[in-house]
Amino acid sequence: MNRSSSSRTFEVLVLSSSELLPKSSTDRNDTVDMTHRFRRELTKSDAEAKMSKQKLQQRMKEQFQKAMGGMPSWAETKVKKKKKKKDDSDDDEDGDDLMRKTGNFVGSSDSLPKGIIRMKKCLHANNDRPSEDRLTTVQFHPSAQVVMTAGLDQSISLFQVDGKTNPKIQSIHLEKFPVHKAQFSVDGEQVVATSFRNKLFYIYDMMEGKVIPVHTVRGLSEQRVKEFEVSPDGESLLLTGTSGYLHVLTMKTKEVVKSMKINGNIAGVAFSHDGSKVFTNSEEGEVYIWDMRSSKCLKRFTDDGCVSGTSIAASKNGQYLACGSAAGVVNVYSQEECMRQNNPKPLKAIMNLVTSATSLRFNPTSEILAIASRADDEAARLVMFSNFPMFQRKTIYRAHRLDFSPNSGFFSLANNKGHAPLFRLLHYKDF
C-alpha cells in the first residue's frame, strides 16, 4: 500500500472512525445523525438522515476499500499476521532500549511515516495502584520518567514509567476531595489539584512533601474552582469560571490579577506555545483569542460547522489549533490564519468520533493529535494513524484525559475503570 500520497491520508481517517463504532449486538439500535455536513458524503439518499452504527461502520469500510484499492490492515492474511508477530518481537527490543534510560530527556525524531505507527501496549501506568473509582487525570512529568494519575477516589499517585512494572513512587489522599483535575507545575516540583463542589484547591509540593490547601483566592467571587490551566511560564493559573469568565491567578500571591469574559459558557481553554495568547472555545461554537498581557480579545470567529463546542487544544510548535464539537467533529486550523482571517477555514475536519469530542491533545512534536470522547468506550484515536487502537478485546473504555510523555515515547489516557492504559510509540526513541 502506498502511504506517500497525501490524498490518501484522509481515507485512513475514515477507516479509523469505523473502528471506533461498537460491534456488540446491544449497540445495533444506536443511530448516528448523518445530516452533519461532514457526514453527508457517506449517505446515498435523503432517507439516510439517521443511520445505525453498524451500517455506518460497513459504509466506511466499503469507502476505505474503494479508495485504497486493496485490503486494509484489519483484514491481513495469516501470513502477514505471522510476519507482524516477528516484527513485534523486534519492537520489544526497541522498547527495552528506552526502558534502560533514566533521568531527563532531550531528543528529536525524524518525521513520522503516514498512515501507520509502530507501537506496543504496556502494563497500565498505574497498575501498581489502580484507582478505586474513575480516573480524571493522567499526566507525564515534564522532565522525569514519571507519570501522575488522579481521580474520584480522592487520591493523587506518582509512578515510575519503565513500561514493565511501572512501580508506584507515592500516593497522597485528599480527604473528601474527589479530584476533578490535577496538573504539574512547569518545573514539575508541584501539583495543582481541583475538585467539583467548591473553590478550595490543593497545591502538593513534592520537594517538601507538603500538601497546601488554598481555601480562598483574593479577588475571586466564583463558588467553585474546577477547570484550570497552568501558564507556560509557570507564573499563573488560568481559572475557568461561570458565565463565560476566565480569571488569571498568580502562583506567587494566590490572587486574581485580571479577568476576561466571553459570551455564553466556556467549553475549553488552551495557551499558545509561548503563553502570550489564550484560545477559548465556547459551548455556542465560538472561538476567542485573547492577549494575555492586555486581556483584550484579539480575534473571534465561529468554529466551522459547529453548533456546540466541547474542547480545544493548541500545538506546541505554534502551528495548529484544534476545536472539538458535540457532534464529534474536530476541526484543525492554522493558528496564523485564525489571527488573520475573520472566518478561517479548517485545514482538516476529523470525523473519527460519533460522540462528543471531549478531550484533545497534541504530542510534543505536533505530529499527532490525540482525540477522545468520554461518552463511549473505545472512542480514542491518534489522528493520522489507522492502527490505534487495534486490539482483539476492549482496551480503552471511556477516556477522560490524554497525555504524551515529553518526547512522545509514551502515550496514556485516564479511563472510567480507574486505569491508565499505557502505550509505547516505537517511532520515538526518547521518553
MOTAFEN-V976876 format. One record per residue. N is the residue number from 0. RES is the residue in three letters. PHI is phi in whole degrees, 0 to 359 (none if undefined). OMEGA is omega in degrees with one decimal (* if undefined). Layout:
# MOTAFEN-V976876
n=(N | N)
res=(RES | RES)
phi=(PHI | PHI)
omega=(OMEGA | OMEGA)
This chain:
# MOTAFEN-V976876
n=(0 | 1 | 2 | 3 | 4 | 5 | 6 | 7 | 8 | 9 | 10 | 11 | 12 | 13 | 14 | 15 | 16 | 17 | 18 | 19 | 20 | 21 | 22 | 23 | 24 | 25 | 26 | 27 | 28 | 29 | 30 | 31 | 32 | 33 | 34 | 35 | 36 | 37 | 38 | 39 | 40 | 41 | 42 | 43 | 44 | 45 | 46 | 47 | 48 | 49 | 50 | 51 | 52 | 53 | 54 | 55 | 56 | 57 | 58 | 59 | 60 | 61 | 62 | 63 | 64 | 65 | 66 | 67 | 68 | 69 | 70 | 71 | 72 | 73 | 74 | 75 | 76 | 77 | 78 | 79 | 80 | 81 | 82 | 83 | 84 | 85 | 86 | 87 | 88 | 89 | 90 | 91 | 92 | 93 | 94 | 95 | 96 | 97 | 98 | 99 | 100 | 101 | 102 | 103 | 104 | 105 | 106 | 107 | 108 | 109 | 110 | 111 | 112 | 113 | 114 | 115 | 116 | 117 | 118 | 119 | 120 | 121 | 122 | 123 | 124 | 125 | 126 | 127 | 128 | 129 | 130 | 131 | 132 | 133 | 134 | 135 | 136 | 137 | 138 | 139 | 140 | 141 | 142 | 143 | 144 | 145 | 146 | 147 | 148 | 149 | 150 | 151 | 152 | 153 | 154 | 155 | 156 | 157 | 158 | 159 | 160 | 161 | 162 | 163 | 164 | 165 | 166 | 167 | 168 | 169 | 170 | 171 | 172 | 173 | 174 | 175 | 176 | 177 | 178 | 179 | 180 | 181 | 182 | 183 | 184 | 185 | 186 | 187 | 188 | 189 | 190 | 191 | 192 | 193 | 194 | 195 | 196 | 197 | 198 | 199 | 200 | 201 | 202 | 203 | 204 | 205 | 206 | 207 | 208 | 209 | 210 | 211 | 212 | 213 | 214 | 215 | 216 | 217 | 218 | 219 | 220 | 221 | 222 | 223 | 224 | 225 | 226 | 227 | 228 | 229 | 230 | 231 | 232 | 233 | 234 | 235 | 236 | 237 | 238 | 239 | 240 | 241 | 242 | 243 | 244 | 245 | 246 | 247 | 248 | 249 | 250 | 251 | 252 | 253 | 254 | 255 | 256 | 257 | 258 | 259 | 260 | 261 | 262 | 263 | 264 | 265 | 266 | 267 | 268 | 269 | 270 | 271 | 272 | 273 | 274 | 275 | 276 | 277 | 278 | 279 | 280 | 281 | 282 | 283 | 284 | 285 | 286 | 287 | 288 | 289 | 290 | 291 | 292 | 293 | 294 | 295 | 296 | 297 | 298 | 299 | 300 | 301 | 302 | 303 | 304 | 305 | 306 | 307 | 308 | 309 | 310 | 311 | 312 | 313 | 314 | 315 | 316 | 317 | 318 | 319 | 320 | 321 | 322 | 323 | 324 | 325 | 326 | 327 | 328 | 329 | 330 | 331 | 332 | 333 | 334 | 335 | 336 | 337 | 338 | 339 | 340 | 341 | 342 | 343 | 344 | 345 | 346 | 347 | 348 | 349 | 350 | 351 | 352 | 353 | 354 | 355 | 356 | 357 | 358 | 359 | 360 | 361 | 362 | 363 | 364 | 365 | 366 | 367 | 368 | 369 | 370 | 371 | 372 | 373 | 374 | 375 | 376 | 377 | 378 | 379 | 380 | 381 | 382 | 383 | 384 | 385 | 386 | 387 | 388 | 389 | 390 | 391 | 392 | 393 | 394 | 395 | 396 | 397 | 398 | 399 | 400 | 401 | 402 | 403 | 404 | 405 | 406 | 407 | 408 | 409 | 410 | 411 | 412 | 413 | 414 | 415 | 416 | 417 | 418 | 419 | 420 | 421 | 422 | 423 | 424 | 425 | 426 | 427 | 428 | 429 | 430)
res=(MET | ASN | ARG | SER | SER | SER | SER | ARG | THR | PHE | GLU | VAL | LEU | VAL | LEU | SER | SER | SER | GLU | LEU | LEU | PRO | LYS | SER | SER | THR | ASP | ARG | ASN | ASP | THR | VAL | ASP | MET | THR | HIS | ARG | PHE | ARG | ARG | GLU | LEU | THR | LYS | SER | ASP | ALA | GLU | ALA | LYS | MET | SER | LYS | GLN | LYS | LEU | GLN | GLN | ARG | MET | LYS | GLU | GLN | PHE | GLN | LYS | ALA | MET | GLY | GLY | MET | PRO | SER | TRP | ALA | GLU | THR | LYS | VAL | LYS | LYS | LYS | LYS | LYS | LYS | LYS | ASP | ASP | SER | ASP | ASP | ASP | GLU | ASP | GLY | ASP | ASP | LEU | MET | ARG | LYS | THR | GLY | ASN | PHE | VAL | GLY | SER | SER | ASP | SER | LEU | PRO | LYS | GLY | ILE | ILE | ARG | MET | LYS | LYS | CYS | LEU | HIS | ALA | ASN | ASN | ASP | ARG | PRO | SER | GLU | ASP | ARG | LEU | THR | THR | VAL | GLN | PHE | HIS | PRO | SER | ALA | GLN | VAL | VAL | MET | THR | ALA | GLY | LEU | ASP | GLN | SER | ILE | SER | LEU | PHE | GLN | VAL | ASP | GLY | LYS | THR | ASN | PRO | LYS | ILE | GLN | SER | ILE | HIS | LEU | GLU | LYS | PHE | PRO | VAL | HIS | LYS | ALA | GLN | PHE | SER | VAL | ASP | GLY | GLU | GLN | VAL | VAL | ALA | THR | SER | PHE | ARG | ASN | LYS | LEU | PHE | TYR | ILE | TYR | ASP | MET | MET | GLU | GLY | LYS | VAL | ILE | PRO | VAL | HIS | THR | VAL | ARG | GLY | LEU | SER | GLU | GLN | ARG | VAL | LYS | GLU | PHE | GLU | VAL | SER | PRO | ASP | GLY | GLU | SER | LEU | LEU | LEU | THR | GLY | THR | SER | GLY | TYR | LEU | HIS | VAL | LEU | THR | MET | LYS | THR | LYS | GLU | VAL | VAL | LYS | SER | MET | LYS | ILE | ASN | GLY | ASN | ILE | ALA | GLY | VAL | ALA | PHE | SER | HIS | ASP | GLY | SER | LYS | VAL | PHE | THR | ASN | SER | GLU | GLU | GLY | GLU | VAL | TYR | ILE | TRP | ASP | MET | ARG | SER | SER | LYS | CYS | LEU | LYS | ARG | PHE | THR | ASP | ASP | GLY | CYS | VAL | SER | GLY | THR | SER | ILE | ALA | ALA | SER | LYS | ASN | GLY | GLN | TYR | LEU | ALA | CYS | GLY | SER | ALA | ALA | GLY | VAL | VAL | ASN | VAL | TYR | SER | GLN | GLU | GLU | CYS | MET | ARG | GLN | ASN | ASN | PRO | LYS | PRO | LEU | LYS | ALA | ILE | MET | ASN | LEU | VAL | THR | SER | ALA | THR | SER | LEU | ARG | PHE | ASN | PRO | THR | SER | GLU | ILE | LEU | ALA | ILE | ALA | SER | ARG | ALA | ASP | ASP | GLU | ALA | ALA | ARG | LEU | VAL | MET | PHE | SER | ASN | PHE | PRO | MET | PHE | GLN | ARG | LYS | THR | ILE | TYR | ARG | ALA | HIS | ARG | LEU | ASP | PHE | SER | PRO | ASN | SER | GLY | PHE | PHE | SER | LEU | ALA | ASN | ASN | LYS | GLY | HIS | ALA | PRO | LEU | PHE | ARG | LEU | LEU | HIS | TYR | LYS | ASP | PHE)
phi=(none | 278 | 259 | 280 | 282 | 294 | 292 | 267 | 299 | 298 | 293 | 297 | 296 | 298 | 299 | 302 | 295 | 291 | 289 | 287 | 287 | 299 | 252 | 285 | 294 | 291 | 261 | 292 | 274 | 293 | 243 | 241 | 287 | 262 | 278 | 301 | 296 | 272 | 244 | 300 | 293 | 272 | 267 | 251 | 200 | 295 | 290 | 263 | 295 | 237 | 218 | 292 | 299 | 295 | 291 | 297 | 301 | 294 | 298 | 290 | 297 | 297 | 296 | 297 | 298 | 295 | 287 | 269 | 69 | 186 | 288 | 284 | 295 | 285 | 245 | 299 | 284 | 298 | 297 | 295 | 295 | 296 | 296 | 296 | 298 | 295 | 297 | 297 | 295 | 293 | 297 | 303 | 295 | 299 | 295 | 300 | 298 | 291 | 297 | 282 | 272 | 220 | 86 | 277 | 228 | 227 | 208 | 227 | 218 | 293 | 301 | 287 | 289 | 272 | 97 | 228 | 232 | 284 | 205 | 217 | 276 | 256 | 300 | 310 | 301 | 252 | 301 | 289 | 206 | 297 | 286 | 277 | 213 | 300 | 278 | 246 | 217 | 221 | 209 | 277 | 296 | 294 | 222 | 257 | 277 | 223 | 233 | 246 | 233 | 205 | 189 | 285 | 276 | 67 | 227 | 235 | 232 | 241 | 229 | 279 | 266 | 240 | 82 | 242 | 244 | 45 | 296 | 289 | 270 | 193 | 223 | 235 | 249 | 251 | 300 | 53 | 220 | 298 | 279 | 276 | 205 | 227 | 211 | 292 | 290 | 299 | 278 | 77 | 268 | 228 | 233 | 258 | 226 | 239 | 239 | 252 | 255 | 215 | 267 | 293 | 221 | 244 | 239 | 261 | 270 | 287 | 290 | 259 | 70 | 249 | 253 | 252 | 279 | 248 | 280 | 227 | 240 | 297 | 87 | 251 | 260 | 293 | 278 | 208 | 242 | 233 | 267 | 201 | 222 | 273 | 292 | 302 | 273 | 78 | 269 | 223 | 247 | 258 | 265 | 270 | 259 | 269 | 57 | 85 | 273 | 240 | 240 | 259 | 250 | 277 | 292 | 286 | 256 | 57 | 226 | 280 | 253 | 197 | 222 | 227 | 219 | 252 | 279 | 87 | 250 | 277 | 259 | 178 | 226 | 208 | 278 | 291 | 300 | 262 | 80 | 282 | 229 | 234 | 260 | 233 | 255 | 256 | 294 | 271 | 86 | 258 | 248 | 245 | 240 | 251 | 269 | 293 | 289 | 262 | 65 | 265 | 279 | 276 | 210 | 210 | 212 | 270 | 299 | 303 | 76 | 269 | 259 | 220 | 281 | 228 | 197 | 202 | 208 | 241 | 284 | 285 | 271 | 76 | 263 | 241 | 226 | 249 | 236 | 261 | 229 | 293 | 282 | 91 | 276 | 243 | 264 | 250 | 247 | 277 | 299 | 297 | 292 | 297 | 281 | 265 | 258 | 283 | 227 | 296 | 257 | 294 | 292 | 204 | 253 | 258 | 241 | 287 | 246 | 250 | 235 | 310 | 278 | 264 | 224 | 227 | 203 | 277 | 284 | 302 | 269 | 64 | 264 | 232 | 246 | 271 | 231 | 204 | 234 | 278 | 273 | 208 | 289 | 61 | 267 | 215 | 220 | 262 | 292 | 93 | 235 | 276 | 249 | 229 | 275 | 214 | 229 | 287 | 234 | 300 | 236 | 275 | 57 | 277 | 270 | 253 | 213 | 229 | 199 | 249 | 291 | 307 | 240 | 70 | 293 | 228 | 226 | 215 | 213 | 258 | 242 | 282 | 266 | 87 | 248 | 236 | 307 | 237 | 232 | 266 | 270 | 285 | 294 | 267 | 272 | 249 | 295)
omega=(-178.8 | -177.5 | -175.6 | -176.5 | -179.7 | -179.1 | -178.5 | 179.9 | 179.9 | -179.2 | 173.6 | 177.9 | 177.9 | 176.1 | -179.6 | -177.9 | 179.5 | -179.7 | 178.9 | -171.1 | 180.0 | -178.0 | -178.0 | -177.3 | -178.6 | -177.2 | -172.0 | -179.3 | 177.3 | -178.8 | 179.3 | 178.1 | -177.4 | -178.7 | 176.7 | -171.3 | 178.7 | 179.0 | -175.8 | -176.9 | 178.8 | -179.1 | 179.6 | 177.9 | 178.8 | -179.6 | -178.2 | 176.8 | 174.0 | -178.9 | 177.8 | 179.4 | 179.8 | -179.3 | 178.7 | 177.4 | -179.5 | 179.6 | -179.5 | 177.2 | 179.4 | 180.0 | 180.0 | -178.7 | 179.8 | -177.6 | -174.9 | 177.0 | 179.7 | -179.0 | 174.1 | -175.1 | -178.5 | 177.6 | -179.6 | 174.0 | 179.5 | 179.6 | 179.5 | -179.7 | 177.6 | 178.1 | -179.3 | 178.1 | 178.5 | 178.9 | 179.6 | 178.3 | 175.3 | 178.3 | 178.7 | 179.6 | 177.2 | -179.9 | -179.3 | 179.4 | 178.6 | -176.1 | -178.9 | -179.0 | 177.0 | 175.7 | -176.8 | -175.8 | 169.8 | -176.2 | 178.5 | -178.1 | 173.8 | -178.6 | -179.0 | 172.3 | 179.7 | 169.6 | -175.1 | 173.9 | 178.6 | -179.4 | 170.6 | 179.6 | 179.5 | 171.9 | 178.2 | -179.1 | -178.6 | -176.9 | -179.4 | 175.5 | 177.1 | 177.6 | 178.1 | 178.7 | -177.2 | 172.7 | 177.9 | -176.0 | 161.6 | 179.5 | 175.4 | 177.2 | -176.2 | -177.7 | -179.4 | -179.1 | -172.9 | 174.5 | 179.3 | 170.9 | 177.4 | -177.9 | -173.6 | 176.6 | 173.2 | -177.9 | 171.8 | -176.6 | 177.2 | -179.4 | 171.8 | -176.5 | 172.9 | 177.2 | -176.0 | 178.1 | 179.2 | -173.7 | 178.5 | 175.9 | 177.3 | 174.5 | 173.5 | -179.8 | 178.7 | -173.1 | 178.7 | -176.4 | 174.3 | -171.1 | 174.7 | 179.9 | 173.2 | -177.3 | 175.7 | 167.0 | -176.1 | 180.0 | 177.8 | -177.2 | -178.9 | 173.1 | 174.6 | -177.8 | 176.2 | 179.6 | -171.5 | -161.3 | -175.7 | -178.0 | 172.1 | 169.4 | -175.8 | 169.5 | 179.2 | 178.7 | -175.3 | -179.4 | -179.1 | -179.8 | -177.1 | 171.9 | -173.1 | 176.8 | 174.6 | -173.1 | -178.2 | 176.6 | -178.7 | 178.8 | -179.7 | -178.5 | -179.4 | 179.0 | 178.9 | 175.3 | -173.2 | 179.0 | 178.4 | 172.7 | 175.0 | -179.4 | -178.8 | 177.8 | 176.7 | -174.8 | -173.9 | 166.6 | 174.5 | -175.9 | 175.9 | -180.0 | 177.9 | 176.1 | 174.4 | -177.7 | 169.3 | -178.2 | 178.1 | -178.9 | 178.2 | 179.0 | -175.8 | -175.3 | -179.0 | 176.1 | 178.8 | -177.9 | 177.1 | 178.6 | 176.6 | -177.1 | 173.4 | 172.1 | -179.6 | -177.3 | -177.4 | 178.4 | -179.5 | 177.7 | 178.0 | 174.5 | 167.2 | -173.7 | -178.9 | 177.8 | -177.8 | -177.8 | 175.0 | 176.4 | -178.5 | 175.2 | -178.9 | 176.9 | 178.2 | 175.6 | 177.2 | 179.8 | 179.4 | 175.2 | -175.5 | 170.7 | -175.6 | -176.7 | -174.9 | -176.1 | 179.3 | 176.2 | -177.7 | -178.5 | 176.7 | 179.5 | 179.1 | 176.0 | -170.6 | 176.9 | -174.5 | 174.3 | -178.9 | 179.4 | -177.4 | -174.2 | 179.5 | 177.9 | 177.9 | -179.7 | -175.1 | 177.1 | 177.8 | -174.0 | -170.5 | 172.4 | -179.4 | -179.2 | 179.8 | -177.6 | 178.9 | 178.4 | -179.3 | 179.7 | 175.7 | 177.1 | 177.7 | -176.8 | 166.0 | 178.6 | 179.6 | 179.1 | 177.8 | 178.5 | -174.0 | -173.3 | 175.4 | 178.0 | -177.5 | 177.6 | -178.9 | 173.1 | -179.4 | 172.6 | -174.7 | -175.6 | -178.1 | -176.8 | 174.6 | 173.2 | -171.2 | 178.8 | -171.4 | -179.2 | 177.0 | 179.5 | 172.2 | 174.3 | -174.4 | 179.9 | 179.8 | 178.5 | -176.6 | 171.6 | 175.4 | 179.2 | -179.7 | 173.5 | 177.9 | -178.9 | -175.4 | 174.1 | 177.1 | -178.1 | 175.7 | -177.0 | 166.1 | -170.7 | -175.8 | 179.5 | -172.4 | -173.1 | 174.0 | -13.9 | -179.9 | -175.9 | -176.4 | 178.7 | -176.0 | -173.8 | -167.7 | -171.9 | -171.8 | -173.6 | -178.0 | 174.1 | -175.8 | 173.8 | 173.5 | 173.6 | -171.0 | 178.4 | 171.7 | 178.8 | -179.7 | 173.5 | 179.0 | 177.8 | 179.2 | -178.0 | -174.6 | 177.5 | -179.0 | -178.2 | 175.0 | 177.6 | -174.3 | -178.6 | 176.7 | 176.9 | -165.7 | 176.6 | -175.8 | -173.1 | -178.8 | -179.3 | *)
